[in-house]
Amino acid sequence: MATGLIAILVAAAAQAVDTSAVTGAQQQLHTPDVIAPEVLPYLACLYAARGLPLLRGSDGRQITFEKNGTDCSAARRRAESDALKALAGKRLPERVAPQAFVDRALGEMDRYAAPLPDQQNVGGERLVGLPITIEDEVQPAYDQYENCLKTQVQDTPISPDTLVAMFQQAISICRSVRDLAVTEAQDALVAKGWDAATRAQAAQSTFAKADEAWLVLARQFRDSLSARSAAKAANAKTRRDH
């Protein structure tokens, strides 16, 4: 099955005291291009329920959805209806039925979003930097840049006071890798049939959002470590007082 947009989730274990949790494998969700515009609002609703935005990497804009009710059931029904309309008259891979195709895409979103933490709780066990969508064509170039960033902070002792600066330094060190990745992304987006200006804007925006996601994750990780340190100190004080 052809894949389309990729929602990037950067996860970290808050219990960690080094950066290995941040530099592990990302979890990714693949959504078929043919129904991405119709179903991504449902994913945006699932994110919003957890205090998270979902941004399009290609233009940096937040994916919107119609809020109706106290949960995302209405957004899911709308996504299903719109996706089925978009598939009318289209031939799908493996001769799969349109309803099954849509059900599979929405079901994958449900499973993907289920373990997401509430970002208002920075002391939780997992952190999400900034969810963004990335075109499949851009993914290889993005991986090169992401690997460079991770290498700079991997297995490095950290503290809440130095963590954000360390992540900022990684962006500076990887600048040449980023520049090359942007160029490769622009070339790869030819497959979309976009003109040169649109390809350039999409590539630049995607990597700008990738940098933003990297630094948001750093701040969340810093806050989580600070919260855990404060809780540990408070527990130690309570034990001393007793």
VENDA-V193634 format. One record per residue. N is the residue number from 0. RES is the residue in three letters. PSI is psi in whole degrees, 0 to 359 (* if undefined). BURIAL is + if it has 24 or more other ideal C-beta (glycine too) atoms within 12 Angstrom, else -. D_LAST is the distance of its C-alpha to the last C-alpha in Angstrom with 2 decimals. Layout:
BEGIN
N,RES,PSI,BURIAL,D_LAST
N,RES,PSI,BURIAL,D_LAST
END
This chain:
BEGIN
0,MET,130,-,62.15
1,ALA,136,-,62.31
2,THR,154,+,58.96
3,GLY,252,+,58.52
4,LEU,147,+,55.51
5,ILE,120,+,52.25
6,ALA,123,+,48.92
7,ILE,124,+,46.57
8,LEU,117,+,42.91
9,VAL,117,+,40.75
10,ALA,149,+,37.59
11,ALA,143,+,34.50
12,ALA,122,-,31.37
13,ALA,340,+,28.41
14,GLN,342,-,26.35
15,ALA,150,+,28.83
16,VAL,9,-,28.27
17,ASP,187,-,32.00
18,THR,6,+,35.08
19,SER,328,-,36.30
20,ALA,328,+,35.06
21,VAL,328,+,37.17
22,THR,10,+,40.21
23,GLY,184,-,40.61
24,ALA,142,-,43.37
25,GLN,153,+,43.76
26,GLN,135,+,44.27
27,GLN,147,+,47.60
28,LEU,123,+,49.48
29,HIS,130,+,53.28
30,THR,128,+,55.24
31,PRO,135,+,59.06
32,ASP,321,+,60.91
33,VAL,336,+,63.30
34,ILE,8,+,60.70
35,ALA,312,+,57.98
36,PRO,330,+,58.85
37,GLU,327,+,58.75
38,VAL,340,+,55.49
39,LEU,330,+,53.25
40,PRO,327,+,52.56
41,TYR,317,+,50.86
42,LEU,322,+,48.60
43,ALA,323,+,47.91
44,CYS,317,+,46.84
45,LEU,320,+,44.44
46,TYR,315,+,42.92
47,ALA,326,+,42.83
48,ALA,343,+,40.88
49,ARG,15,+,38.10
50,GLY,26,-,38.42
51,LEU,142,+,40.72
52,PRO,163,+,44.28
53,LEU,117,+,46.97
54,LEU,143,+,49.37
55,ARG,123,+,52.82
56,GLY,329,+,52.97
57,SER,334,+,56.71
58,ASP,358,-,56.45
59,GLY,1,+,52.76
60,ARG,150,-,53.01
61,GLN,136,-,50.52
62,ILE,126,+,51.88
63,THR,164,-,52.11
64,PHE,159,+,52.29
65,GLU,120,-,53.15
66,LYS,122,-,50.14
67,ASN,106,-,51.10
68,GLY,188,-,48.61
69,THR,354,-,44.90
70,ASP,195,-,45.12
71,CYS,16,+,47.49
72,SER,321,-,49.89
73,ALA,319,-,52.56
74,ALA,325,+,52.28
75,ARG,316,+,52.69
76,ARG,320,+,55.79
77,ARG,318,+,57.24
78,ALA,318,+,56.61
79,GLU,313,+,58.32
80,SER,313,-,61.28
81,ASP,321,+,61.77
82,ALA,319,+,61.47
83,LEU,323,+,64.08
84,LYS,320,-,66.42
85,ALA,333,+,65.97
86,LEU,354,+,66.94
87,ALA,124,-,70.09
88,GLY,359,-,73.03
89,LYS,144,-,70.97
90,ARG,126,-,71.17
91,LEU,156,+,67.80
92,PRO,147,-,67.03
93,GLU,19,-,67.59
94,ARG,28,-,69.33
95,VAL,145,-,66.03
96,ALA,145,-,66.35
97,PRO,317,+,65.05
98,GLN,317,-,62.69
99,ALA,322,-,61.17
100,PHE,314,+,60.94
101,VAL,316,+,59.04
102,ASP,320,-,56.83
103,ARG,317,+,55.83
104,ALA,316,+,54.97
105,LEU,323,+,52.87
106,GLY,322,-,51.18
107,GLU,323,+,50.20
108,MET,318,+,48.67
109,ASP,313,+,46.64
110,ARG,324,-,45.31
111,TYR,319,+,44.67
112,ALA,338,+,42.72
113,ALA,316,-,40.70
114,PRO,2,-,37.83
115,LEU,137,+,37.69
116,PRO,162,+,34.30
117,ASP,117,-,33.83
118,GLN,356,+,33.86
119,GLN,348,-,31.89
120,ASN,86,-,28.86
121,VAL,348,+,28.69
122,GLY,8,+,25.65
123,GLY,177,+,27.84
124,GLU,345,-,28.99
125,ARG,150,+,32.47
126,LEU,145,+,34.06
127,VAL,119,+,37.62
128,GLY,282,+,39.26
129,LEU,105,+,42.27
130,PRO,128,+,44.50
131,ILE,158,+,48.14
132,THR,142,+,51.39
133,ILE,132,+,53.55
134,GLU,143,+,57.14
135,ASP,323,+,57.80
136,GLU,334,+,60.39
137,VAL,343,+,57.79
138,GLN,313,+,55.27
139,PRO,318,-,56.68
140,ALA,319,+,56.65
141,TYR,318,+,53.17
142,ASP,321,+,51.92
143,GLN,315,+,53.32
144,TYR,316,+,51.47
145,GLU,318,+,48.19
146,ASN,324,-,48.40
147,CYS,314,+,48.94
148,LEU,313,+,45.86
149,LYS,322,+,43.69
150,THR,324,-,45.12
151,GLN,334,+,44.09
152,VAL,359,+,40.36
153,GLN,137,-,40.20
154,ASP,35,-,37.88
155,THR,127,-,36.85
156,PRO,141,-,33.36
157,ILE,165,+,32.01
158,SER,160,-,29.44
159,PRO,330,-,29.14
160,ASP,335,-,31.04
161,THR,351,-,34.00
162,LEU,310,+,34.37
163,VAL,318,+,36.72
164,ALA,323,-,38.87
165,MET,317,+,39.24
166,PHE,324,+,40.47
167,GLN,320,-,42.83
168,GLN,323,-,44.20
169,ALA,320,+,44.93
170,ILE,318,+,47.15
171,SER,316,-,49.03
172,ILE,325,-,49.58
173,CYS,15,+,50.86
174,ARG,316,-,53.23
175,SER,323,-,56.39
176,VAL,320,+,55.20
177,ARG,315,+,54.49
178,ASP,317,-,57.96
179,LEU,320,-,59.62
180,ALA,321,+,57.62
181,VAL,316,+,58.72
182,THR,316,-,62.33
183,GLU,323,+,62.08
184,ALA,317,+,60.53
185,GLN,316,+,63.38
186,ASP,319,-,65.92
187,ALA,328,+,64.24
188,LEU,357,+,64.24
189,VAL,328,-,68.04
190,ALA,338,-,67.65
191,LYS,344,-,66.49
192,GLY,14,-,69.82
193,TRP,153,-,68.22
194,ASP,171,-,70.11
195,ALA,319,-,69.07
196,ALA,318,-,67.40
197,THR,319,-,65.29
198,ARG,318,+,64.29
199,ALA,316,-,63.30
200,GLN,318,+,61.23
201,ALA,318,+,59.47
202,ALA,314,+,58.66
203,GLN,316,+,57.38
204,SER,318,+,55.27
205,THR,315,+,53.75
206,PHE,333,+,52.59
207,ALA,318,+,51.38
208,LYS,328,+,49.18
209,ALA,318,+,48.07
210,ASP,317,+,46.91
211,GLU,317,+,45.13
212,ALA,321,+,43.39
213,TRP,316,+,42.32
214,LEU,326,+,40.72
215,VAL,317,+,39.10
216,LEU,318,+,37.49
217,ALA,316,+,36.30
218,ARG,321,+,34.68
219,GLN,318,+,33.03
220,PHE,319,+,31.75
221,ARG,312,+,30.45
222,ASP,323,+,28.65
223,SER,316,+,27.17
224,LEU,319,+,25.89
225,SER,317,-,24.48
226,ALA,318,-,22.71
227,ARG,322,+,21.24
228,SER,319,-,20.16
229,ALA,319,-,18.50
230,ALA,321,-,16.68
231,LYS,317,-,15.59
232,ALA,320,-,14.37
233,ALA,320,-,12.46
234,ASN,321,-,10.78
235,ALA,320,-,10.02
236,LYS,318,-,8.63
237,THR,319,-,6.33
238,ARG,322,-,5.22
239,ARG,320,-,5.35
240,ASP,337,-,3.77
241,HIS,*,-,0.00
END
